[in-house]
Amino acid sequence: MELKKFDNGITYVEVKTAKGVLKIYETPDDEYAGINVDFQPTNGNGMDIPLASIENGSLETSEDVVVRVWGNPWNEDYTQRTDVPIKDIIEALASE
């Protein structure tokens, strides 16, 4: 793992894999606070594609952790969304 910066100054963690590089960084948009995971394939053209985002959501509108997955590299829109209620997370951790 290595800490790097995008051209726009955002810091990310780079994780090298056998098929390319994962880039994990804090979401720059306060409205969707959380993290993003992008992938840059080894044999690609140097561009990143989004794989997933995990966000806390707004306390005013939701108490869910929102997970979005981009399962189609040909489409810029996410293909799956899962809302995990924070109360369920807290209950699961308390039962351990």
Secondary structure, DSSP 8 states (H G I E B T S, - for coil): -EEEE-TTS-EEEEEEETTEEEEEEE-S-GGG-EEEEEEEETTS-S--EEEEEEE---TTT--EEEEEE---TT-SS-SEEEEEEHHHHHHHHHT-
